[in-house]
Amino acid sequence: MAGKVGRELTVEEGYQVARNVGLNCLATVKRHDGGPGQGHAGGETAGMVHCTEDFKDQPKVINGAQSPNRSLW
């Protein structure tokens, strides 16, 4: 998907994109560290949302990146 949240993408679509990014990050950790529980502790998630200037629901989108982590820990 491409575009800005608040213009081409809805909050829900942005959430799904962020969730996919979170899953890709976890896959990278697993490939390099052996995965969660192999000495890698969960941490905090920081993110940026490509959105319109008047969009104010960035936390709702960023929560998508955290959702894969919540199911593991």
N, CA, C, O and CB atoms as a CASP TS submission, in Angstrom:
PFRMAT TS
TARGET T0000
AUTHOR 0000-0000-0000
METHOD Language model
MODEL 1
PARENT N/A
ATOM      1  N   MET     1       0.835  -1.184   0.000  1.00  0.00           N
ATOM      2  CA  MET     1       0.000   0.000   0.000  1.00  0.00           C
ATOM      3  C   MET     1       0.874   1.239   0.000  1.00  0.00           C
ATOM      4  O   MET     1       1.966   1.250   0.568  1.00  0.00           O
ATOM      5  CB  MET     1      -0.947   0.003   1.206  1.00  0.00           C
ATOM      6  N   ALA     2       0.395   2.239  -0.620  1.00  0.00           N
ATOM      7  CA  ALA     2       1.123   3.501  -0.654  1.00  0.00           C
ATOM      8  C   ALA     2       0.145   4.635  -0.430  1.00  0.00           C
ATOM      9  O   ALA     2      -1.033   4.532  -0.771  1.00  0.00           O
ATOM     10  CB  ALA     2       1.878   3.680  -1.997  1.00  0.00           C
ATOM     11  N   GLY     3       0.631   5.692   0.133  1.00  0.00           N
ATOM     12  CA  GLY     3      -0.195   6.867   0.349  1.00  0.00           C
ATOM     13  C   GLY     3      -0.094   7.356   1.775  1.00  0.00           C
ATOM     14  O   GLY     3       0.622   6.792   2.602  1.00  0.00           O
ATOM     15  N   LYS     4      -0.825   8.416   2.041  1.00  0.00           N
ATOM     16  CA  LYS     4      -0.847   9.008   3.375  1.00  0.00           C
ATOM     17  C   LYS     4      -2.101   8.580   4.114  1.00  0.00           C
ATOM     18  O   LYS     4      -3.191   8.515   3.545  1.00  0.00           O
ATOM     19  CB  LYS     4      -0.769  10.542   3.295  1.00  0.00           C
ATOM     20  N   VAL     5      -1.918   8.286   5.404  1.00  0.00           N
ATOM     21  CA  VAL     5      -3.073   8.015   6.252  1.00  0.00           C
ATOM     22  C   VAL     5      -3.829   9.331   6.407  1.00  0.00           C
ATOM     23  O   VAL     5      -3.234  10.379   6.660  1.00  0.00           O
ATOM     24  CB  VAL     5      -2.645   7.418   7.655  1.00  0.00           C
ATOM     25  N   GLY     6      -5.116   9.260   6.254  1.00  0.00           N
ATOM     26  CA  GLY     6      -5.937  10.462   6.311  1.00  0.00           C
ATOM     27  C   GLY     6      -6.293  10.992   4.937  1.00  0.00           C
ATOM     28  O   GLY     6      -7.162  11.854   4.804  1.00  0.00           O
ATOM     29  N   ARG     7      -5.625  10.481   3.918  1.00  0.00           N
ATOM     30  CA  ARG     7      -5.951  10.858   2.553  1.00  0.00           C
ATOM     31  C   ARG     7      -6.230   9.599   1.731  1.00  0.00           C
ATOM     32  O   ARG     7      -7.388   9.325   1.418  1.00  0.00           O
ATOM     33  CB  ARG     7      -4.802  11.688   1.921  1.00  0.00           C
ATOM     34  N   GLU     8      -5.203   8.826   1.374  1.00  0.00           N
ATOM     35  CA  GLU     8      -5.427   7.603   0.591  1.00  0.00           C
ATOM     36  C   GLU     8      -5.723   6.383   1.465  1.00  0.00           C
ATOM     37  O   GLU     8      -6.361   5.434   1.011  1.00  0.00           O
ATOM     38  CB  GLU     8      -4.214   7.319  -0.275  1.00  0.00           C
ATOM     39  N   LEU     9      -5.262   6.407   2.710  1.00  0.00           N
ATOM     40  CA  LEU     9      -5.443   5.263   3.614  1.00  0.00           C
ATOM     41  C   LEU     9      -6.295   5.633   4.812  1.00  0.00           C
ATOM     42  O   LEU     9      -6.205   6.744   5.334  1.00  0.00           O
ATOM     43  CB  LEU     9      -4.092   4.738   4.087  1.00  0.00           C
ATOM     44  N   THR    10      -7.126   4.690   5.245  1.00  0.00           N
ATOM     45  CA  THR    10      -7.898   4.877   6.474  1.00  0.00           C
ATOM     46  C   THR    10      -7.031   4.490   7.669  1.00  0.00           C
ATOM     47  O   THR    10      -5.945   3.936   7.502  1.00  0.00           O
ATOM     48  CB  THR    10      -9.213   4.032   6.446  1.00  0.00           C
ATOM     49  N   VAL    11      -7.512   4.782   8.866  1.00  0.00           N
ATOM     50  CA  VAL    11      -6.814   4.375  10.077  1.00  0.00           C
ATOM     51  C   VAL    11      -6.639   2.858  10.086  1.00  0.00           C
ATOM     52  O   VAL    11      -5.566   2.361  10.430  1.00  0.00           O
ATOM     53  CB  VAL    11      -7.580   4.844  11.335  1.00  0.00           C
ATOM     54  N   GLU    12      -7.682   2.121   9.714  1.00  0.00           N
ATOM     55  CA  GLU    12      -7.623   0.657   9.721  1.00  0.00           C
ATOM     56  C   GLU    12      -6.580   0.132   8.733  1.00  0.00           C
ATOM     57  O   GLU    12      -5.855  -0.816   9.035  1.00  0.00           O
ATOM     58  CB  GLU    12      -8.999   0.070   9.385  1.00  0.00           C
ATOM     59  N   GLU    13      -6.507   0.748   7.560  1.00  0.00           N
ATOM     60  CA  GLU    13      -5.504   0.328   6.578  1.00  0.00           C
ATOM     61  C   GLU    13      -4.095   0.651   7.074  1.00  0.00           C
ATOM     62  O   GLU    13      -3.174  -0.147   6.902  1.00  0.00           O
ATOM     63  CB  GLU    13      -5.760   1.011   5.218  1.00  0.00           C
ATOM     64  N   GLY    14      -3.933   1.811   7.683  1.00  0.00           N
ATOM     65  CA  GLY    14      -2.642   2.176   8.264  1.00  0.00           C
ATOM     66  C   GLY    14      -2.232   1.214   9.368  1.00  0.00           C
ATOM     67  O   GLY    14      -1.060   0.854   9.482  1.00  0.00           O
ATOM     68  N   TYR    15      -3.204   0.798  10.185  1.00  0.00           N
ATOM     69  CA  TYR    15      -2.960  -0.182  11.254  1.00  0.00           C
ATOM     70  C   TYR    15      -2.437  -1.489  10.660  1.00  0.00           C
ATOM     71  O   TYR    15      -1.470  -2.059  11.165  1.00  0.00           O
ATOM     72  CB  TYR    15      -4.258  -0.441  12.069  1.00  0.00           C
ATOM     73  N   GLN    16      -3.073  -1.961   9.593  1.00  0.00           N
ATOM     74  CA  GLN    16      -2.646  -3.212   8.956  1.00  0.00           C
ATOM     75  C   GLN    16      -1.250  -3.096   8.354  1.00  0.00           C
ATOM     76  O   GLN    16      -0.460  -4.036   8.437  1.00  0.00           O
ATOM     77  CB  GLN    16      -3.640  -3.616   7.874  1.00  0.00           C
ATOM     78  N   VAL    17      -0.945  -1.962   7.754  1.00  0.00           N
ATOM     79  CA  VAL    17       0.399  -1.749   7.211  1.00  0.00           C
ATOM     80  C   VAL    17       1.417  -1.771   8.352  1.00  0.00           C
ATOM     81  O   VAL    17       2.462  -2.412   8.238  1.00  0.00           O
ATOM     82  CB  VAL    17       0.478  -0.402   6.430  1.00  0.00           C
ATOM     83  N   ALA    18       1.115  -1.075   9.447  1.00  0.00           N
ATOM     84  CA  ALA    18       2.024  -1.060  10.598  1.00  0.00           C
ATOM     85  C   ALA    18       2.173  -2.462  11.188  1.00  0.00           C
ATOM     86  O   ALA    18       3.263  -2.828  11.627  1.00  0.00           O
ATOM     87  CB  ALA    18       1.517  -0.081  11.676  1.00  0.00           C
ATOM     88  N   ARG    19       1.105  -3.245  11.207  1.00  0.00           N
ATOM     89  CA  ARG    19       1.161  -4.623  11.711  1.00  0.00           C
ATOM     90  C   ARG    19       2.112  -5.455  10.847  1.00  0.00           C
ATOM     91  O   ARG    19       2.904  -6.239  11.370  1.00  0.00           O
ATOM     92  CB  ARG    19      -0.260  -5.264  11.729  1.00  0.00           C
ATOM     93  N   ASN    20       2.035  -5.286   9.543  1.00  0.00           N
ATOM     94  CA  ASN    20       2.943  -6.002   8.645  1.00  0.00           C
ATOM     95  C   ASN    20       4.399  -5.605   8.896  1.00  0.00           C
ATOM     96  O   ASN    20       5.290  -6.452   8.845  1.00  0.00           O
ATOM     97  CB  ASN    20       2.568  -5.727   7.182  1.00  0.00           C
ATOM     98  N   VAL    21       4.639  -4.334   9.164  1.00  0.00           N
ATOM     99  CA  VAL    21       5.994  -3.875   9.485  1.00  0.00           C
ATOM    100  C   VAL    21       6.460  -4.546  10.775  1.00  0.00           C
ATOM    101  O   VAL    21       7.600  -5.003  10.856  1.00  0.00           O
ATOM    102  CB  VAL    21       6.040  -2.319   9.626  1.00  0.00           C
ATOM    103  N   GLY    22       5.583  -4.609  11.791  1.00  0.00           N
ATOM    104  CA  GLY    22       5.933  -5.271  13.046  1.00  0.00           C
ATOM    105  C   GLY    22       6.266  -6.737  12.846  1.00  0.00           C
ATOM    106  O   GLY    22       7.220  -7.245  13.437  1.00  0.00           O
ATOM    107  N   LEU    23       5.489  -7.420  12.019  1.00  0.00           N
ATOM    108  CA  LEU    23       5.766  -8.829  11.727  1.00  0.00           C
ATOM    109  C   LEU    23       7.106  -8.995  11.016  1.00  0.00           C
ATOM    110  O   LEU    23       7.850  -9.931  11.306  1.00  0.00           O
ATOM    111  CB  LEU    23       4.644  -9.426  10.872  1.00  0.00           C
ATOM    112  N   ASN    24       7.412  -8.097  10.095  1.00  0.00           N
ATOM    113  CA  ASN    24       8.707  -8.147   9.401  1.00  0.00           C
ATOM    114  C   ASN    24       9.860  -7.925  10.371  1.00  0.00           C
ATOM    115  O   ASN    24      10.905  -8.564  10.250  1.00  0.00           O
ATOM    116  CB  ASN    24       8.757  -7.097   8.283  1.00  0.00           C
ATOM    117  N   CYS    25       9.675  -7.027  11.330  1.00  0.00           N
ATOM    118  CA  CYS    25      10.716  -6.794  12.339  1.00  0.00           C
ATOM    119  C   CYS    25      10.924  -8.042  13.189  1.00  0.00           C
ATOM    120  O   CYS    25      12.064  -8.415  13.465  1.00  0.00           O
ATOM    121  CB  CYS    25      10.346  -5.595  13.238  1.00  0.00           C
ATOM    122  N   LEU    26       9.839  -8.690  13.606  1.00  0.00           N
ATOM    123  CA  LEU    26       9.961  -9.916  14.386  1.00  0.00           C
ATOM    124  C   LEU    26      10.636 -11.029  13.592  1.00  0.00           C
ATOM    125  O   LEU    26      11.427 -11.793  14.146  1.00  0.00           O
ATOM    126  CB  LEU    26       8.593 -10.374  14.856  1.00  0.00           C
ATOM    127  N   ALA    27      10.334 -11.125  12.312  1.00  0.00           N
ATOM    128  CA  ALA    27      10.977 -12.129  11.467  1.00  0.00           C
ATOM    129  C   ALA    27      12.481 -11.881  11.389  1.00  0.00           C
ATOM    130  O   ALA    27      13.267 -12.829  11.387  1.00  0.00           O
ATOM    131  CB  ALA    27      10.361 -12.121  10.057  1.00  0.00           C
ATOM    132  N   THR    28      12.878 -10.628  11.326  1.00  0.00           N
ATOM    133  CA  THR    28      14.303 -10.285  11.294  1.00  0.00           C
ATOM    134  C   THR    28      14.969 -10.665  12.606  1.00  0.00           C
ATOM    135  O   THR    28      16.071 -11.213  12.604  1.00  0.00           O
ATOM    136  CB  THR    28      14.497  -8.784  11.016  1.00  0.00           C
ATOM    137  N   VAL    29      14.310 -10.379  13.730  1.00  0.00           N
ATOM    138  CA  VAL    29      14.853 -10.748  15.044  1.00  0.00           C
ATOM    139  C   VAL    29      15.008 -12.259  15.129  1.00  0.00           C
ATOM    140  O   VAL    29      16.032 -12.757  15.598  1.00  0.00           O
ATOM    141  CB  VAL    29      13.940 -10.233  16.190  1.00  0.00           C
ATOM    142  N   LYS    30      14.005 -12.982  14.682  1.00  0.00           N
ATOM    143  CA  LYS    30      14.071 -14.440  14.737  1.00  0.00           C
ATOM    144  C   LYS    30      15.218 -14.970  13.885  1.00  0.00           C
ATOM    145  O   LYS    30      15.933 -15.884  14.296  1.00  0.00           O
ATOM    146  CB  LYS    30      12.747 -15.050  14.273  1.00  0.00           C
ATOM    147  N   ARG    31      15.388 -14.403  12.716  1.00  0.00           N
ATOM    148  CA  ARG    31      16.440 -14.860  11.811  1.00  0.00           C
ATOM    149  C   ARG    31      17.827 -14.613  12.404  1.00  0.00           C
ATOM    150  O   ARG    31      18.735 -15.421  12.209  1.00  0.00           O
ATOM    151  CB  ARG    31      16.315 -14.158  10.455  1.00  0.00           C
ATOM    152  N   HIS    32      17.997 -13.501  13.126  1.00  0.00           N
ATOM    153  CA  HIS    32      19.311 -13.142  13.643  1.00  0.00           C
ATOM    154  C   HIS    32      19.560 -13.611  15.074  1.00  0.00           C
ATOM    155  O   HIS    32      20.698 -13.926  15.424  1.00  0.00           O
ATOM    156  CB  HIS    32      19.482 -11.665  13.573  1.00  0.00           C
ATOM    157  N   ASP    33      18.526 -13.662  15.901  1.00  0.00           N
ATOM    158  CA  ASP    33      18.696 -13.983  17.324  1.00  0.00           C
ATOM    159  C   ASP    33      18.097 -15.323  17.724  1.00  0.00           C
ATOM    160  O   ASP    33      18.294 -15.760  18.858  1.00  0.00           O
ATOM    161  CB  ASP    33      18.080 -12.904  18.161  1.00  0.00           C
ATOM    162  N   GLY    34      17.393 -15.971  16.854  1.00  0.00           N
ATOM    163  CA  GLY    34      16.716 -17.198  17.242  1.00  0.00           C
ATOM    164  C   GLY    34      15.298 -16.944  17.697  1.00  0.00           C
ATOM    165  O   GLY    34      14.571 -17.889  18.005  1.00  0.00           O
ATOM    166  N   GLY    35      14.889 -15.693  17.745  1.00  0.00           N
ATOM    167  CA  GLY    35      13.504 -15.370  18.067  1.00  0.00           C
ATOM    168  C   GLY    35      13.295 -14.955  19.495  1.00  0.00           C
ATOM    169  O   GLY    35      14.224 -14.983  20.302  1.00  0.00           O
ATOM    170  N   PRO    36      12.061 -14.564  19.817  1.00  0.00           N
ATOM    171  CA  PRO    36      11.711 -14.182  21.177  1.00  0.00           C
ATOM    172  C   PRO    36      11.972 -15.345  22.122  1.00  0.00           C
ATOM    173  O   PRO    36      11.755 -16.505  21.771  1.00  0.00           O
ATOM    174  CB  PRO    36      10.238 -13.735  21.259  1.00  0.00           C
ATOM    175  N   GLY    37      12.434 -15.027  23.309  1.00  0.00           N
ATOM    176  CA  GLY    37      12.729 -16.068  24.275  1.00  0.00           C
ATOM    177  C   GLY    37      14.139 -16.613  24.128  1.00  0.00           C
ATOM    178  O   GLY    37      14.540 -17.476  24.909  1.00  0.00           O
ATOM    179  N   GLN    38      14.888 -16.148  23.172  1.00  0.00           N
ATOM    180  CA  GLN    38      16.265 -16.597  22.953  1.00  0.00           C
ATOM    181  C   GLN    38      17.242 -15.481  23.319  1.00  0.00           C
ATOM    182  O   GLN    38      18.214 -15.245  22.602  1.00  0.00           O
ATOM    183  CB  GLN    38      16.471 -17.036  21.479  1.00  0.00           C
ATOM    184  N   GLY    39      16.989 -14.807  24.419  1.00  0.00           N
ATOM    185  CA  GLY    39      17.883 -13.757  24.873  1.00  0.00           C
ATOM    186  C   GLY    39      17.487 -12.373  24.405  1.00  0.00           C
ATOM    187  O   GLY    39      18.148 -11.397  24.761  1.00  0.00           O
ATOM    188  N   HIS    40      16.458 -12.258  23.639  1.00  0.00           N
ATOM    189  CA  HIS    40      16.014 -10.944  23.162  1.00  0.00           C
ATOM    190  C   HIS    40      14.745 -10.574  23.900  1.00  0.00           C
ATOM    191  O   HIS    40      13.711 -11.222  23.739  1.00  0.00           O
ATOM    192  CB  HIS    40      15.780 -10.942  21.615  1.00  0.00           C
ATOM    193  N   ALA    41      14.823  -9.536  24.706  1.00  0.00           N
ATOM    194  CA  ALA    41      13.647  -9.080  25.451  1.00  0.00           C
ATOM    195  C   ALA    41      12.810  -8.151  24.593  1.00  0.00           C
ATOM    196  O   ALA    41      13.337  -7.449  23.731  1.00  0.00           O
ATOM    197  CB  ALA    41      14.063  -8.372  26.751  1.00  0.00           C
ATOM    198  N   GLY    42      11.531  -8.148  24.825  1.00  0.00           N
ATOM    199  CA  GLY    42      10.650  -7.211  24.136  1.00  0.00           C
ATOM    200  C   GLY    42      10.965  -5.800  24.587  1.00  0.00           C
ATOM    201  O   GLY    42      11.393  -5.588  25.721  1.00  0.00           O
ATOM    202  N   GLY    43      10.762  -4.866  23.735  1.00  0.00           N
ATOM    203  CA  GLY    43      11.064  -3.480  24.071  1.00  0.00           C
ATOM    204  C   GLY    43       9.903  -2.588  23.707  1.00  0.00           C
ATOM    205  O   GLY    43       8.813  -3.062  23.389  1.00  0.00           O
ATOM    206  N   GLU    44      10.142  -1.312  23.754  1.00  0.00           N
ATOM    207  CA  GLU    44       9.080  -0.393  23.400  1.00  0.00           C
ATOM    208  C   GLU    44       9.071  -0.174  21.899  1.00  0.00           C
ATOM    209  O   GLU    44      10.067  -0.397  21.212  1.00  0.00           O
ATOM    210  CB  GLU    44       9.240   0.939  24.141  1.00  0.00           C
ATOM    211  N   THR    45       7.944   0.259  21.418  1.00  0.00           N
ATOM    212  CA  THR    45       7.786   0.515  19.997  1.00  0.00           C
ATOM    213  C   THR    45       7.683   2.018  19.770  1.00  0.00           C
ATOM    214  O   THR    45       6.881   2.696  20.412  1.00  0.00           O
ATOM    215  CB  THR    45       6.543  -0.217  19.436  1.00  0.00           C
ATOM    216  N   ALA    46       8.475   2.521  18.879  1.00  0.00           N
ATOM    217  CA  ALA    46       8.386   3.912  18.463  1.00  0.00           C
ATOM    218  C   ALA    46       8.095   3.903  16.969  1.00  0.00           C
ATOM    219  O   ALA    46       8.543   3.012  16.248  1.00  0.00           O
ATOM    220  CB  ALA    46       9.706   4.714  18.799  1.00  0.00           C
ATOM    221  N   GLY    47       7.363   4.872  16.518  1.00  0.00           N
ATOM    222  CA  GLY    47       7.049   4.876  15.106  1.00  0.00           C
ATOM    223  C   GLY    47       6.692   6.250  14.590  1.00  0.00           C
ATOM    224  O   GLY    47       6.435   7.183  15.351  1.00  0.00           O
ATOM    225  N   MET    48       6.683   6.345  13.295  1.00  0.00           N
ATOM    226  CA  MET    48       6.254   7.552  12.603  1.00  0.00           C
ATOM    227  C   MET    48       5.198   7.146  11.588  1.00  0.00           C
ATOM    228  O   MET    48       5.273   6.071  10.993  1.00  0.00           O
ATOM    229  CB  MET    48       7.458   8.286  11.915  1.00  0.00           C
ATOM    230  N   VAL    49       4.228   8.005  11.400  1.00  0.00           N
ATOM    231  CA  VAL    49       3.122   7.727  10.488  1.00  0.00           C
ATOM    232  C   VAL    49       3.165   8.754   9.364  1.00  0.00           C
ATOM    233  O   VAL    49       3.173   9.961   9.603  1.00  0.00           O
ATOM    234  CB  VAL    49       1.742   7.761  11.233  1.00  0.00           C
ATOM    235  N   HIS    50       3.191   8.255   8.147  1.00  0.00           N
ATOM    236  CA  HIS    50       3.127   9.137   6.972  1.00  0.00           C
ATOM    237  C   HIS    50       1.653   9.522   6.806  1.00  0.00           C
ATOM    238  O   HIS    50       0.842   8.719   6.344  1.00  0.00           O
ATOM    239  CB  HIS    50       3.709   8.426   5.650  1.00  0.00           C
ATOM    240  N   CYS    51       1.320  10.748   7.184  1.00  0.00           N
ATOM    241  CA  CYS    51      -0.083  11.152   7.224  1.00  0.00           C
ATOM    242  C   CYS    51      -0.245  12.614   6.820  1.00  0.00           C
ATOM    243  O   CYS    51       0.727  13.349   6.647  1.00  0.00           O
ATOM    244  CB  CYS    51      -0.663  10.925   8.623  1.00  0.00           C
ATOM    245  N   THR    52      -1.492  13.001   6.678  1.00  0.00           N
ATOM    246  CA  THR    52      -1.805  14.392   6.364  1.00  0.00           C
ATOM    247  C   THR    52      -1.550  15.259   7.599  1.00  0.00           C
ATOM    248  O   THR    52      -1.485  14.753   8.720  1.00  0.00           O
ATOM    249  CB  THR    52      -3.280  14.536   5.882  1.00  0.00           C
ATOM    250  N   GLU    53      -1.409  16.545   7.385  1.00  0.00           N
ATOM    251  CA  GLU    53      -1.119  17.467   8.486  1.00  0.00           C
ATOM    252  C   GLU    53      -2.215  17.503   9.537  1.00  0.00           C
ATOM    253  O   GLU    53      -1.933  17.738  10.712  1.00  0.00           O
ATOM    254  CB  GLU    53      -0.903  18.852   7.947  1.00  0.00           C
ATOM    255  N   ASP    54      -3.456  17.276   9.138  1.00  0.00           N
ATOM    256  CA  ASP    54      -4.561  17.365  10.090  1.00  0.00           C
ATOM    257  C   ASP    54      -4.913  16.026  10.739  1.00  0.00           C
ATOM    258  O   ASP    54      -5.846  15.963  11.539  1.00  0.00           O
ATOM    259  CB  ASP    54      -5.776  17.915   9.399  1.00  0.00           C
ATOM    260  N   PHE    55      -4.189  14.962  10.414  1.00  0.00           N
ATOM    261  CA  PHE    55      -4.451  13.637  10.989  1.00  0.00           C
ATOM    262  C   PHE    55      -3.945  13.608  12.420  1.00  0.00           C
ATOM    263  O   PHE    55      -2.808  13.997  12.687  1.00  0.00           O
ATOM    264  CB  PHE    55      -3.779  12.511  10.148  1.00  0.00           C
ATOM    265  N   LYS    56      -4.790  13.144  13.351  1.00  0.00           N
ATOM    266  CA  LYS    56      -4.446  13.182  14.778  1.00  0.00           C
ATOM    267  C   LYS    56      -4.471  11.810  15.456  1.00  0.00           C
ATOM    268  O   LYS    56      -4.307  11.745  16.675  1.00  0.00           O
ATOM    269  CB  LYS    56      -5.393  14.102  15.497  1.00  0.00           C
ATOM    270  N   ASP    57      -4.667  10.724  14.729  1.00  0.00           N
ATOM    271  CA  ASP    57      -4.787   9.401  15.341  1.00  0.00           C
ATOM    272  C   ASP    57      -3.551   8.530  15.119  1.00  0.00           C
ATOM    273  O   ASP    57      -3.680   7.321  14.922  1.00  0.00           O
ATOM    274  CB  ASP    57      -6.006   8.695  14.794  1.00  0.00           C
ATOM    275  N   GLN    58      -2.364   9.120  15.147  1.00  0.00           N
ATOM    276  CA  GLN    58      -1.139   8.362  14.927  1.00  0.00           C
ATOM    277  C   GLN    58      -0.994   7.179  15.900  1.00  0.00           C
ATOM    278  O   GLN    58      -0.562   6.109  15.472  1.00  0.00           O
ATOM    279  CB  GLN    58       0.060   9.283  15.057  1.00  0.00           C
ATOM    280  N   PRO    59      -1.337   7.329  17.196  1.00  0.00           N
ATOM    281  CA  PRO    59      -1.204   6.182  18.096  1.00  0.00           C
ATOM    282  C   PRO    59      -2.030   4.970  17.667  1.00  0.00           C
ATOM    283  O   PRO    59      -1.605   3.832  17.870  1.00  0.00           O
ATOM    284  CB  PRO    59      -1.605   6.585  19.485  1.00  0.00           C
ATOM    285  N   LYS    60      -3.189   5.199  17.084  1.00  0.00           N
ATOM    286  CA  LYS    60      -4.021   4.080  16.623  1.00  0.00           C
ATOM    287  C   LYS    60      -3.330   3.308  15.501  1.00  0.00           C
ATOM    288  O   LYS    60      -3.470   2.089  15.408  1.00  0.00           O
ATOM    289  CB  LYS    60      -5.391   4.591  16.144  1.00  0.00           C
ATOM    290  N   VAL    61      -2.594   4.005  14.659  1.00  0.00           N
ATOM    291  CA  VAL    61      -1.879   3.357  13.566  1.00  0.00           C
ATOM    292  C   VAL    61      -0.649   2.626  14.113  1.00  0.00           C
ATOM    293  O   VAL    61      -0.407   1.471  13.763  1.00  0.00           O
ATOM    294  CB  VAL    61      -1.467   4.394  12.489  1.00  0.00           C
ATOM    295  N   ILE    62       0.122   3.291  14.961  1.00  0.00           N
ATOM    296  CA  ILE    62       1.341   2.703  15.513  1.00  0.00           C
ATOM    297  C   ILE    62       1.030   1.461  16.353  1.00  0.00           C
ATOM    298  O   ILE    62       1.854   0.551  16.432  1.00  0.00           O
ATOM    299  CB  ILE    62       2.089   3.736  16.361  1.00  0.00           C
ATOM    300  N   ASN    63      -0.141   1.416  16.975  1.00  0.00           N
ATOM    301  CA  ASN    63      -0.530   0.226  17.735  1.00  0.00           C
ATOM    302  C   ASN    63      -0.516  -1.023  16.863  1.00  0.00           C
ATOM    303  O   ASN    63      -0.340  -2.128  17.376  1.00  0.00           O
ATOM    304  CB  ASN    63      -1.916   0.417  18.345  1.00  0.00           C
ATOM    305  N   GLY    64      -0.695  -0.870  15.568  1.00  0.00           N
ATOM    306  CA  GLY    64      -0.625  -2.017  14.666  1.00  0.00           C
ATOM    307  C   GLY    64       0.734  -2.679  14.682  1.00  0.00           C
ATOM    308  O   GLY    64       0.829  -3.900  14.555  1.00  0.00           O
ATOM    309  N   ALA    65       1.789  -1.894  14.834  1.00  0.00           N
ATOM    310  CA  ALA    65       3.138  -2.461  14.882  1.00  0.00           C
ATOM    311  C   ALA    65       3.372  -3.209  16.186  1.00  0.00           C
ATOM    312  O   ALA    65       4.204  -4.115  16.242  1.00  0.00           O
ATOM    313  CB  ALA    65       4.187  -1.359  14.715  1.00  0.00           C
ATOM    314  N   GLN    66       2.647  -2.839  17.234  1.00  0.00           N
ATOM    315  CA  GLN    66       2.800  -3.497  18.525  1.00  0.00           C
ATOM    316  C   GLN    66       1.977  -4.770  18.637  1.00  0.00           C
ATOM    317  O   GLN    66       2.286  -5.619  19.472  1.00  0.00           O
ATOM    318  CB  GLN    66       2.416  -2.553  19.628  1.00  0.00           C
ATOM    319  N   SER    67       0.956  -4.927  17.835  1.00  0.00           N
ATOM    320  CA  SER    67       0.056  -6.074  18.000  1.00  0.00           C
ATOM    321  C   SER    67       0.754  -7.426  17.848  1.00  0.00           C
ATOM    322  O   SER    67       0.415  -8.337  18.603  1.00  0.00           O
ATOM    323  CB  SER    67      -1.064  -5.981  17.001  1.00  0.00           C
ATOM    324  N   PRO    68       1.701  -7.625  16.927  1.00  0.00           N
ATOM    325  CA  PRO    68       2.379  -8.933  16.876  1.00  0.00           C
ATOM    326  C   PRO    68       3.182  -9.208  18.149  1.00  0.00           C
ATOM    327  O   PRO    68       3.268 -10.356  18.585  1.00  0.00           O
ATOM    328  CB  PRO    68       3.308  -9.000  15.654  1.00  0.00           C
ATOM    329  N   ASN    69       3.773  -8.163  18.752  1.00  0.00           N
ATOM    330  CA  ASN    69       4.549  -8.329  19.976  1.00  0.00           C
ATOM    331  C   ASN    69       3.664  -8.764  21.131  1.00  0.00           C
ATOM    332  O   ASN    69       4.064  -9.601  21.940  1.00  0.00           O
ATOM    333  CB  ASN    69       5.270  -7.034  20.330  1.00  0.00           C
ATOM    334  N   ARG    70       2.476  -8.209  21.213  1.00  0.00           N
ATOM    335  CA  ARG    70       1.563  -8.543  22.313  1.00  0.00           C
ATOM    336  C   ARG    70       1.166 -10.018  22.292  1.00  0.00           C
ATOM    337  O   ARG    70       0.957 -10.622  23.344  1.00  0.00           O
ATOM    338  CB  ARG    70       0.310  -7.670  22.242  1.00  0.00           C
ATOM    339  N   SER    71       1.063 -10.592  21.106  1.00  0.00           N
ATOM    340  CA  SER    71       0.652 -11.996  21.035  1.00  0.00           C
ATOM    341  C   SER    71       1.782 -12.938  21.427  1.00  0.00           C
ATOM    342  O   SER    71       1.527 -14.111  21.702  1.00  0.00           O
ATOM    343  CB  SER    71       0.168 -12.331  19.632  1.00  0.00           C
ATOM    344  N   LEU    72       3.026 -12.459  21.461  1.00  0.00           N
ATOM    345  CA  LEU    72       4.161 -13.315  21.805  1.00  0.00           C
ATOM    346  C   LEU    72       4.569 -13.234  23.257  1.00  0.00           C
ATOM    347  O   LEU    72       5.051 -14.216  23.822  1.00  0.00           O
ATOM    348  CB  LEU    72       5.325 -12.967  20.958  1.00  0.00           C
ATOM    349  N   TRP    73       4.381 -12.056  23.882  1.00  0.00           N
ATOM    350  CA  TRP    73       4.822 -11.882  25.269  1.00  0.00           C
ATOM    351  C   TRP    73       3.653 -11.774  26.185  1.00  0.00           C
ATOM    352  O   TRP    73       3.828 -11.623  27.394  1.00  0.00           O
ATOM    353  CB  TRP    73       5.699 -10.662  25.415  1.00  0.00           C
TER
END
